[in-house]
Amino acid sequence: MKLGKTIKVLRTNLGIRQKDLARRLEITPTYLSLIESDRKEPSLFLIKALSIELNVPLGLLFWEAHSDFYTKNESGDRQKRIHELLHELHGLLSESSPED
């Protein structure tokens, strides 16, 4: 899956409207639409902001964008489960902090 589609899937699974995410990122909804349709490539700065807003670690956002888990024939249940697992992993990573 390409990065734009990954962003769109994550956003919709979280129930975030495109215009709301665009506002939080300080970009136009049109620009976000172009990113999600893979017609524009976001800057690394914007990708980092997207990972924060979508509550997905930056590395996992790239991993998911380039994984082979998504095909046209896969069910929505499998996609939803993958996202649940990613969010669980993110939660575990957020809970662990380096020792001082």
C-alpha positions as CSV (number, residue, x, y, z in Angstrom):
1,M,0.0,0.0,0.0
2,K,1.3,3.4,-0.7
3,L,1.8,6.0,2.0
4,G,-1.2,8.1,1.0
5,K,-3.6,5.2,1.2
6,T,-2.1,4.1,4.5
7,I,-2.7,7.6,5.9
8,K,-6.3,7.5,4.6
9,V,-7.0,4.1,6.1
10,L,-5.5,5.1,9.5
11,R,-7.5,8.3,9.5
12,T,-10.8,6.7,8.6
13,N,-10.3,3.8,11.1
14,L,-9.8,6.4,13.8
15,G,-13.0,8.2,12.8
16,I,-11.1,11.5,12.0
17,R,-12.6,13.6,9.2
18,Q,-10.3,14.8,6.5
19,K,-11.0,18.5,7.2
20,D,-10.3,18.0,10.9
21,L,-7.0,16.3,10.4
22,A,-6.0,19.0,7.8
23,R,-6.8,21.7,10.3
24,R,-4.7,20.1,13.0
25,L,-1.8,19.7,10.5
26,E,-2.3,23.3,9.3
27,I,-2.7,22.3,5.7
28,T,-5.7,22.5,3.4
29,P,-8.2,19.6,3.1
30,T,-7.4,19.7,-0.7
31,Y,-3.7,19.1,0.0
32,L,-4.5,16.3,2.4
33,S,-6.8,14.8,-0.3
34,L,-3.9,14.9,-2.8
35,I,-1.6,13.2,-0.3
36,E,-4.2,10.5,0.5
37,S,-4.7,9.8,-3.2
38,D,-0.9,9.6,-3.7
39,R,-0.9,12.5,-6.1
40,K,1.4,14.6,-3.8
41,E,4.2,13.4,-1.5
42,P,4.3,14.9,1.9
43,S,7.5,16.3,3.4
44,L,9.2,14.3,6.1
45,F,8.1,17.0,8.6
46,L,4.5,16.5,7.6
47,I,4.8,12.7,7.7
48,K,6.1,13.1,11.3
49,A,3.2,15.3,12.2
50,L,0.8,12.8,10.6
51,S,2.3,10.0,12.7
52,I,1.7,12.0,15.8
53,E,-1.9,12.9,14.9
54,L,-2.7,9.4,13.8
55,N,-1.0,8.0,17.0
56,V,1.3,5.7,15.0
57,P,5.0,5.6,15.4
58,L,6.8,7.0,12.4
59,G,8.6,3.8,11.6
60,L,5.3,1.8,11.7
61,L,3.7,4.3,9.4
62,F,6.4,3.6,6.8
63,W,6.3,-0.1,7.5
64,E,2.6,-0.3,7.0
65,A,2.8,1.8,3.8
66,H,5.3,-0.6,2.3
67,S,3.9,-3.9,3.6
68,D,2.2,-6.5,1.5
69,F,-0.6,-7.0,4.0
70,Y,-3.1,-5.1,1.9
71,T,-4.5,-6.4,-1.3
72,K,-7.7,-5.7,-3.1
73,N,-9.1,-9.1,-2.0
74,E,-8.5,-8.8,1.7
75,S,-11.4,-8.4,4.0
76,G,-11.9,-5.3,6.1
77,D,-11.7,-7.5,9.2
78,R,-8.1,-8.3,8.5
79,Q,-7.2,-4.7,7.9
80,K,-8.9,-3.7,11.1
81,R,-7.1,-6.3,13.1
82,I,-3.7,-5.2,11.7
83,H,-4.5,-1.6,12.8
84,E,-5.6,-2.8,16.2
85,L,-2.3,-4.7,16.6
86,L,-0.3,-1.6,15.5
87,H,-2.1,0.5,18.0
88,E,-1.5,-2.1,20.8
89,L,2.2,-2.1,19.9
90,H,2.3,1.7,19.9
91,G,0.7,1.7,23.4
92,L,3.3,-0.7,24.7
93,L,6.1,1.4,23.2
94,S,4.6,4.5,24.8
95,E,4.3,2.9,28.2
96,S,8.0,1.8,28.3
97,S,10.4,4.6,29.0
98,P,14.2,4.5,29.2
99,E,15.6,4.2,32.7
100,D,17.4,7.2,34.1
